[in-house]
Amino acid sequence: MLVLFCVRCGSESVYKSGFVKGAQRYKCKVCGRQFVPIRQHGKTLTEKLTAVLLYINGLSLRTIAWLMHVSAAAVLKWVRQYVLGNYEKPKPQTATAVVVMGLDEVGYCLKRKKDMLWIWKASCRSTHRFLVWECGNRDS
């Protein structure tokens, strides 16, 4: 037998109170709180990492969002969290040699043009090594 507890007060006196989105809803007799005990919100860590991997391999934010049934802003948030949590910016090298750099600039517009996110990547043209990156708004 399944024993249910109220998510607010912890009471065992709960009763069935209809359905919501196909799942059984319960109501607590003590505090009156309605809840669905097995409802999951959001995407799992595996799904988020899959979205990041797809982005790294060249898929656009909107394509990934369409495939995973989420918004492009959510995918961008997952990518940003992954990058900030797992990578550090490279330290500038103090070399006397002159380095010819190439700068890639990419702007992502999500919903409003004034909220664009800009990503700059600098690389050495002779060795094709990645030098530094910056992420922010256009004023950064």
N, C-alpha and C positions, 0 to 999 in steps of 0.2 A: 504494500500500500504506500502511495506517495504522500508524504507529509509536507504541507506547504506552510511557509512562514510569511508574515507580512514584511515587506521590504522596509517599512518605516518603523513600526513598533516591535516587530519580532513575534507577534501573537500567532498562535496556531488556529484561532477561530476565524477562518476565511470561508467564503462560499462562492460558487460560480456566479458570474455576473455578465453573461453574454460573451460575444466574440468581438475581436478587433483585428482586422486584416487577416482573418482566417485562424487566429490563435485564441485559445480560451483565456478569458479575462476573469480575474478573481477580485473580490472585495473583502476588506477586513471588517469584522464586526465591531472591533474595539475603536479603531481610529477612522474608519470609513475610506481608507485609501484604496483605489483601484489599481491593479497591476497585472502585468503579464510576466510570469516567472521565467520563461525561457527565451525571451526576446533578445536578439543580438543586434547591436548598433554598430555601424561603421564596417570597414573592411579589415580583414586580418592582416597581420604583419607580412605574411607570405604574398598576399595579393598586392600590398603596397610595394614590396621589393620587386615583384614582377613588373609593376608599372615603371619603377625606376630603371630596371634593366631594359625594358622596351625603349624608354627615353634615351638611355645611353647608346643604344644600338640604332638610333636615328628616327624612330617614329615620332610624329608630332604629338603635342599635348592633347589636341582635340581628337586625334585618332585613338589614342590610348583611353581617353575619357569615354569615347563612344564604345570601345571594346569592353570596358569595365563597368559601364552604366553608372558613371559618376560625372561630376563637372570637371572642366579643364582646370579650374582653380584648385580643386582638390588634388589633382595630379601634380600641379606645380608646387603645392604645399608639401607633398610627399617627397618630391625631388629636392626641394630646398632643405627640408629637415634631414634628408639622407646626406646631402653634401656638407651641411654645417656640422653634422654629428660625426662624420667619418673622414673628412679631409681637412687638412690645414693648408693655408696659402703658402706657396714656396717663399722662402726668404730671398730677398734680392742678393745676388752675388756681387761682390765688390771686385770686379775684374778691370784691368786696365785696357783690355781689348775693346774695340767698338763692335757692338752687336747690332746688326740690321734686323729690325723686328717687323713682323706682320701683325696687324691687329684685326681681329674679327669682332664685329659688333652685331648682336642679335637682339631684337626687341620683341617681346611677347605682349600682345594686347588682349586682355581678358575683360570683356564686357564694356569697359570705358577706356577711351584713348588716354585720358589723363592719368590712369593707373597703370601705365605700361611698366613692365619689368625689363631692364636692360642687363645683358650679360656681355662682358668684354673678355676676350681671351688673347693673350699675347704669346707669340711663338717666334723662335729664332729662324730666320729664313734660310740660313746656310745649313744648320744641323736639323731643322724641323723639330727642335725640342720645345716642349711646352714651358713657358717661363712664369707667367702669373695670370690670375683671373680676377675679375671684379664683378660684383653683382649689386644692382641697386637701381635707383631712378636715374633719369638723364642728367640731373644736376650733380651726381656723385663724381 
